[in-house]
Amino acid sequence: MKLVAGTRGSELAITQTELVCKSLIAAFPGLEIEKKIIKTKGDKILDKALDKIGDKGIFVKEIERQLIDGKIDFAVHSLKDMPSEIDARLKLVNTPMRADARDVLIVNPKHNIDSKDAMKWLKSSNGLRVGTGSKRRIAQLLMINKSINPIPLRGNIATRISKLESEDMDAIVLAAAGIERLDIKNINVYYFDYDQMIPASGQGALAIEIKKNNTELEKIFESISDRKTELEVAAERSFLKKINGGCHIPVGSISFIENDLFVIRGIFGNEDYTNIVVKDKKLDLSSICSCSEKELKCHFIENLESDVSKSSVLKALSSLGSSLAEEIIYEFNKKEIKVNSR
């Protein structure tokens, strides 16, 4: 059996596609996979901020068109680049294990700062020039230190890291997953925790897209999927869909297990960063799964076996994500009304 995989042409996109292809071939040794590189609108326009050239689909539309036309069999994307709703003729299959979902701060070597002191430095320094093209990251950087001067930053990971010094920025913010998948060394990296920087919904996870009703291919991808990632992504994608977020506003979410509770944390705000809402919502895992206490503490998601239990958990976590979005929107609107009534 031979398959054609569609991907963007960046080093990270190709590396991610190769990870998927290697996993598939390990599971199905007779499989042949050809990679096809496809340029997207987002790859072609590099001199404008993302919110000025379109929404999240700018990195996937051309690839999806080739999938619909039958020129490729599947596509590999970064899940955080995917719109909350995709073409009805296509579907996302269950994703492989998620990489580190956190954001990282990469500090210019000229500062000679130990990574463990990076947050203290970020909070206390005045007027730092920090590179990022993300409104979500800018909003949270300004929550850490209002004097930070965000500098527009686009391009592939190597380009952005090179601009750290060539454009004399004090630091830049990137996704940890990209740094780790490309095995980038010799940089001064600080990993934000989720209290400091909420990632983009689905960050660190891959989106594998196929034609709808292609059950044979769907079963093939099921063999390399990760149950825990699947359910985290269900909550975060549900949040994103309900809140209707894109590149134009600060929005993000992350889900994780903490003391037998499934937690989803979200952020949403306006374009000028004057109204930012951050909120958590939690669900007791024992309320949606009959797993033993031991299984709960061992990340119960990986121990779910029956389709019935899996379906009920997916439904509960998707509901949790959309419910959090509703609560955040309510608080956001309440703040807006208060401001406008002054």
RODO-2510 file (C-alpha; in nm, 4 decimals, decimal comma):
residues 342
     n   res          X          Y          Z
     1     m     0,0000     0,0000     0,0000
     2     k     0,1320     0,3435    -0,0959
     3     l     0,0188     0,6720     0,0579
     4     v     0,0979     1,0350    -0,0189
     5     a     0,1348     1,2714     0,2779
     6     g     0,0844     1,6437     0,2346
     7     t     0,2855     1,8896     0,4426
     8     r     0,4094     2,2449     0,4532
     9     g     0,7737     2,2937     0,3574
    10     s     0,9204     2,4253     0,6808
    11     e     1,1801     2,2175     0,8632
    12     l     0,9370     2,1661     1,1524
    13     a     0,6457     2,0640     0,9275
    14     i     0,8627     1,8103     0,7436
    15     t     1,0045     1,6756     1,0715
    16     q     0,6529     1,6317     1,2123
    17     t     0,5364     1,4539     0,8985
    18     e     0,8388     1,2229     0,9146
    19     l     0,7542     1,1381     1,2766
    20     v     0,4061     1,0298     1,1675
    21     c     0,5380     0,8367     0,8665
    22     k     0,7961     0,6503     1,0769
    23     s     0,5302     0,5543     1,3315
    24     l     0,3021     0,4253     1,0553
    25     i     0,5764     0,2246     0,8871
    26     a     0,6799     0,0753     1,2230
    27     a     0,3185    -0,0401     1,2707
    28     f     0,2731    -0,1465     0,9052
    29     p     0,6158    -0,2488     0,7634
    30     g     0,4845    -0,2955     0,4087
    31     l     0,3581     0,0617     0,3850
    32     e     0,5172     0,3109     0,1420
    33     i     0,4723     0,6835     0,2069
    34     e     0,5673     0,9676    -0,0245
    35     k     0,5854     1,3238     0,1116
    36     k     0,4452     1,6095    -0,0954
    37     i     0,5390     1,9644     0,0052
    38     i     0,2636     2,2213    -0,0423
    39     k     0,3022     2,5985     0,0010
    40     t     0,0226     2,7709     0,1910
    41     k    -0,0861     3,1335     0,2016
    42     g     0,0785     3,1690     0,5403
    43     d     0,4103     3,0467     0,3960
    44     k     0,4002     3,2902     0,1054
    45     i     0,3164     3,6103     0,2972
    46     l     0,5836     3,6711     0,5589
    47     d     0,5861     4,0506     0,5787
    48     k     0,2501     4,0847     0,7566
    49     a     0,1207     3,9838     1,0987
    50     l    -0,1037     3,6751     1,0984
    51     d    -0,4111     3,8742     1,2040
    52     k    -0,3620     4,1019     0,9011
    53     i    -0,3651     3,8264     0,6364
    54     g    -0,6400     3,5922     0,7501
    55     d    -0,7454     3,3461     1,0148
    56     k    -0,5962     3,0120     1,1204
    57     g    -0,6817     2,8462     0,7906
    58     i    -0,3985     3,0355     0,6189
    59     f    -0,1648     2,7448     0,6985
    60     v    -0,3951     2,4628     0,5850
    61     k    -0,6341     2,5624     0,3043
    62     e    -0,4070     2,4771     0,0104
    63     i    -0,3196     2,1419     0,1674
    64     e    -0,6868     2,0655     0,2301
    65     r    -0,7669     2,1433    -0,1339
    66     q    -0,5191     1,8778    -0,2504
    67     l    -0,6680     1,6328     0,0000
    68     i    -1,0192     1,6961    -0,1317
    69     d    -0,8953     1,6638    -0,4927
    70     g    -0,7335     1,3273    -0,4158
    71     k    -0,3767     1,4454    -0,4828
    72     i    -0,2691     1,3440    -0,1317
    73     d    -0,4065     1,0767     0,1039
    74     f    -0,3506     1,2524     0,4339
    75     a    -0,2111     1,5776     0,5694
    76     v    -0,0063     1,6503     0,8797
    77     h    -0,0522     1,9888     1,0478
    78     s     0,0224     2,1456     1,3833
    79     l    -0,3137     2,1223     1,5595
    80     k    -0,2856     2,4785     1,6903
    81     d    -0,2916     2,6009     1,3274
    82     m    -0,6262     2,4337     1,2564
    83     p    -0,9520     2,6326     1,2478
    84     s    -1,2075     2,5248     1,5080
    85     e    -1,4227     2,3858     1,2240
    86     i    -1,2889     2,2147     0,9117
    87     d    -1,4347     2,1362     0,5694
    88     a    -1,7277     1,8934     0,6007
    89     r    -1,5642     1,6629     0,3449
    90     l    -1,2632     1,6101     0,5724
    91     k    -1,1987     1,4790     0,9211
    92     l    -0,9266     1,4796     1,1853
    93     v    -0,8243     1,1332     1,3017
    94     n    -0,7053     1,0628     1,6556
    95     t    -0,3634     1,2143     1,7085
    96     p    -0,0355     1,0587     1,8244
    97     m     0,1133     1,1423     2,1642
    98     r     0,1368     1,5142     2,2280
    99     a     0,4746     1,6849     2,2675
   100     d     0,5398     1,9429     2,5399
   101     a     0,2500     2,1905     2,5179
   102     r     0,4241     2,4761     2,6985
   103     d     0,5597     2,8019     2,5582
   104     v     0,9237     2,8915     2,6112
   105     l     1,1148     3,2149     2,6544
   106     i     1,4473     3,2218     2,4707
   107     v     1,6753     3,4900     2,6130
   108     n     1,9344     3,6789     2,4087
   109     p     2,2823     3,5506     2,5076
   110     k     2,3971     3,9100     2,5691
   111     h     2,2036     3,9083     2,8981
   112     n     2,3906     3,6082     3,0406
   113     i     2,0904     3,5094     3,2546
   114     d     2,0468     3,1656     3,4073
   115     s     1,7194     3,0070     3,2925
   116     k     1,6045     2,9653     3,6543
   117     d     1,6215     3,3457     3,6947
   118     a     1,4479     3,4263     3,3653
   119     m     1,1007     3,4874     3,5097
   120     k     1,2331     3,7236     3,7771
   121     w     1,4235     3,9088     3,5029
   122     l     1,1146     3,9213     3,2787
   123     k     0,9002     4,0624     3,5604
   124     s     1,1450     4,3227     3,6897
   125     s     1,3168     4,4593     3,3764
   126     n     1,1824     4,7744     3,2154
   127     g     1,0976     4,7980     2,8450
   128     l     1,2184     4,4565     2,7305
   129     r     1,1886     4,3942     2,3552
   130     v     1,0253     4,0511     2,3265
   131     g     0,9572     3,8967     1,9859
   132     t     0,6292     3,7218     1,9096
   133     g     0,3578     3,7386     1,6452
   134     s     0,0903     3,5938     1,8740
   135     k    -0,1761     3,8093     2,0397
   136     r    -0,2245     3,5353     2,2980
   137     r     0,1418     3,5536     2,3964
   138     i     0,1481     3,9339     2,3915
   139     a    -0,1540     3,9529     2,6232
   140     q     0,0110     3,7223     2,8757
   141     l     0,3515     3,8895     2,8506
   142     l     0,1826     4,2209     2,9357
   143     m     0,0143     4,0525     3,2333
   144     i     0,3625     3,9554     3,3547
   145     n     0,5146     4,2999     3,2904
   146     k     0,3203     4,5938     3,1437
   147     s     0,6404     4,7618     3,0237
   148     i     0,7291     4,4799     2,7805
   149     n     0,7577     4,6016     2,4206
   150     p     0,6257     4,3243     2,1892
   151     i     0,8153     4,3041     1,8590
   152     p     0,6443     4,1435     1,5558
   153     l     0,8119     3,8116     1,4752
   154     r     0,7360     3,5654     1,1936
   155     g     0,9169     3,3007     0,9912
   156     n     1,0295     2,9468     1,0629
   157     i     1,1879     2,8582     1,3960
   158     a     1,5482     2,9004     1,2766
   159     t     1,4650     3,2429     1,1295
   160     r     1,2979     3,3587     1,4490
   161     i     1,5883     3,2425     1,6649
   162     s     1,8366     3,4201     1,4369
   163     k     1,6347     3,7439     1,4634
   164     l     1,6770     3,7317     1,8427
   165     e     2,0307     3,8614     1,7966
   166     s     2,0229     4,0155     1,4469
   167     e     1,7331     4,2457     1,5456
   168     d     1,8638     4,2930     1,9001
   169     m     1,5594     4,1577     2,0826
   170     d     1,5937     4,0791     2,4511
   171     a     1,3982     3,7560     2,4178
   172     i     1,1502     3,5716     2,1983
   173     v     0,8618     3,3349     2,2787
   174     l     0,8171     3,0060     2,0908
   175     a     0,6396     2,6741     2,1404
   176     a     0,8422     2,4155     2,3308
   177     a     0,7261     2,1386     2,0961
   178     g     0,9005     2,2899     1,7940
   179     i     1,2267     2,3413     1,9824
   180     e     1,2226     1,9830     2,1060
   181     r     1,1146     1,8175     1,7798
   182     l     1,3975     1,9947     1,5946
   183     d     1,6384     1,9145     1,8798
   184     i     1,7635     2,2733     1,8962
   185     k     2,0518     2,3157     2,1390
   186     n     2,2731     2,5971     2,2690
   187     i     1,9928     2,8384     2,3513
   188     n     1,8949     2,9796     2,6897
   189     v     1,5417     2,8453     2,7408
   190     y     1,2898     2,9109     3,0162
   191     y     0,9731     2,6970     3,0176
   192     f     0,6614     2,8909     3,1182
   193     d     0,4262     2,6976     3,3420
   194     y     0,0536     2,7062     3,2753
   195     d    -0,0029     2,9690     3,5461
   196     q     0,2299     3,2045     3,3591
   197     m     0,1445     3,1359     2,9939
   198     i    -0,1579     2,9434     2,8656
   199     p    -0,0716     2,7765     2,5319
   200     a    -0,2758     2,7797     2,2129
   201     s    -0,5519     2,5192     2,2092
   202     g    -0,3982     2,1929     2,0905
   203     q    -0,0409     2,3225     2,1086
   204     g     0,2148     2,0415     2,0962
   205     a    -0,0312     1,8030     1,9280
   206     l    -0,0408     1,7045     1,5625
   207     a    -0,3490     1,7198     1,3417
   208     i    -0,3749     1,4351     1,0914
   209     e    -0,6423     1,5070     0,8329
   210     i    -0,8030     1,2606     0,5921
   211     k    -1,1102     1,2442     0,3693
   212     k    -1,4292     1,1751     0,5584
   213     n    -1,5579     0,8164     0,5406
   214     n    -1,2125     0,6764     0,4623
   215     t    -1,2526     0,4096     0,7308
   216     e    -0,9529     0,2029     0,6166
   217     l    -0,7132     0,4946     0,6645
   218     e    -0,8807     0,5949     0,9883
   219     k    -0,8156     0,2468     1,1313
   220     i    -0,4516     0,2671     1,0254
   221     f    -0,4040     0,5943     1,2133
   222     e    -0,5865     0,4602     1,5176
   223     s    -0,2908     0,2262     1,5696
   224     i    -0,0545     0,5197     1,6383
   225     s    -0,2983     0,7371     1,8332
   226     d    -0,2691     0,8315     2,1997
   227     r    -0,5785     0,8137     2,4201
   228     k    -0,4714     1,0808     2,6697
   229     t    -0,3876     1,3291     2,3932
   230     e    -0,7182     1,2553     2,2211
   231     l    -0,9194     1,3553     2,5259
   232     e    -0,7108     1,6614     2,6111
   233     v    -0,7563     1,7800     2,2544
   234     a    -1,1330     1,7144     2,2673
   235     a    -1,1688     1,9534     2,5625
   236     e    -0,9470     2,2223     2,4103
   237     r    -1,0983     2,2075     2,0619
   238     s    -1,4465     2,2254     2,2131
   239     f    -1,3391     2,5361     2,4055
   240     l    -1,1978     2,6946     2,0887
   241     k    -1,5075     2,6181     1,8818
   242     k    -1,7427     2,7657     2,1434
   243     i    -1,5366     3,0770     2,1984
   244     n    -1,4910     3,1187     1,8210
   245     g    -1,1294     3,2302     1,8583
   246     g    -0,8735     3,3006     1,5868
   247     c    -0,5542     3,4971     1,5209
   248     h    -0,7250     3,8337     1,5778
   249     i    -0,7737     3,8006     1,9533
   250     p    -0,5881     3,6546     2,2523
   251     v    -0,7298     3,3057     2,3040
   252     g    -0,5891     2,9758     2,4247
   253     s    -0,6517     2,6750     2,6460
   254     i    -0,4707     2,3854     2,8083
   255     s    -0,5966     2,0728     2,9811
   256     f    -0,4193     1,8494     3,2303
   257     i    -0,4808     1,6069     3,5173
   258     e    -0,4181     1,7282     3,8711
   259     n    -0,5019     1,5272     4,1834
   260     d    -0,7587     1,3090     4,0019
   261     l    -0,9220     1,6166     3,8528
   262     f    -0,9314     1,6929     3,4821
   263     v    -0,8536     2,0653     3,4535
   264     i    -0,8999     2,2929     3,1536
   265     r    -0,7665     2,6472     3,1768
   266     g    -0,8583     2,9109     2,9213
   267     i    -0,7785     3,2684     2,8254
   268     f    -0,9791     3,5103     2,6125
   269     g    -0,9516     3,8848     2,5572
   270     n    -0,9878     4,1812     2,3266
   271     e    -0,7477     4,3072     2,0606
   272     d    -0,6048     4,5911     2,2676
   273     y    -0,5444     4,3679     2,5739
   274     t    -0,7563     4,5846     2,8054
   275     n    -1,0006     4,3050     2,8919
   276     i    -0,8397     3,9658     2,9506
   277     v    -1,0186     3,6800     3,1279
   278     v    -0,8403     3,3711     3,2594
   279     k    -1,0399     3,0918     3,4193
   280     d    -1,0210     2,7216     3,5136
   281     k    -1,2867     2,4542     3,5118
   282     k    -1,2434     2,1134     3,6732
   283     l    -1,4103     1,7743     3,6524
   284     d    -1,3751     1,4883     3,8997
   285     l    -1,2627     1,1922     3,6898
   286     s    -1,4437     0,9441     3,9127
   287     s    -1,7723     1,1045     3,8091
   288     i    -1,7261     0,9973     3,4460
   289     c    -1,5270     0,6762     3,4772
   290     s    -1,5602     0,3626     3,6866
   291     c    -1,1831     0,3142     3,6931
   292     s    -1,0219     0,2174     4,0195
   293     e    -0,8475     0,4780     4,2330
   294     k    -0,5122     0,3356     4,1229
   295     e    -0,6043     0,3756     3,7546
   296     l    -0,7155     0,7338     3,8164
   297     k    -0,3797     0,8194     3,9664
   298     c    -0,2036     0,6557     3,6718
   299     h    -0,3816     0,8834     3,4240
   300     f    -0,7034     0,6905     3,3817
   301     i    -0,7384     0,7965     3,0190
   302     e    -0,4789     0,5450     2,9054
   303     n    -0,6697     0,2667     3,0834
   304     l    -1,0058     0,3180     2,9167
   305     e    -1,0867     0,0123     2,7087
   306     s    -1,4523     0,0010     2,6106
   307     d    -1,5943     0,2237     2,3365
   308     v    -1,8811     0,3100     2,5722
   309     s    -1,6547     0,4482     2,8444
   310     k    -1,4401     0,6292     2,5882
   311     s    -1,7451     0,7903     2,4302
   312     s    -1,8851     0,9067     2,7646
   313     v    -1,5507     1,0579     2,8664
   314     l    -1,5118     1,2357     2,5315
   315     k    -1,8598     1,3807     2,5674
   316     a    -1,7983     1,4941     2,9254
   317     l    -1,4646     1,6595     2,8469
   318     s    -1,5962     1,8288     2,5325
   319     s    -1,8822     1,9643     2,7436
   320     l    -1,6305     2,0848     3,0022
   321     g    -1,4410     2,2797     2,7351
   322     s    -1,7499     2,4470     2,5902
   323     s    -1,8815     2,5244     2,9393
   324     l    -1,5543     2,6988     3,0292
   325     a    -1,5805     2,9051     2,7100
   326     e    -1,9336     3,0138     2,8023
   327     e    -1,8231     3,1210     3,1515
   328     i    -1,5264     3,3155     3,0161
   329     i    -1,7398     3,4920     2,7540
   330     y    -1,9893     3,5844     3,0262
   331     e    -1,7171     3,7374     3,2441
   332     f    -1,5621     3,9127     2,9437
   333     n    -1,8954     4,0710     2,8427
   334     k    -1,9658     4,1741     3,2008
   335     k    -1,6324     4,3602     3,2130
   336     e    -1,7021     4,5227     2,8762
   337     i    -2,0397     4,6507     2,9922
   338     k    -1,8845     4,7899     3,3105
   339     v    -1,6135     4,9739     3,1146
   340     n    -1,8554     5,1126     2,8548
   341     s    -2,0967     5,2381     3,1201
   342     r    -1,8382     5,4649     3,2786
***
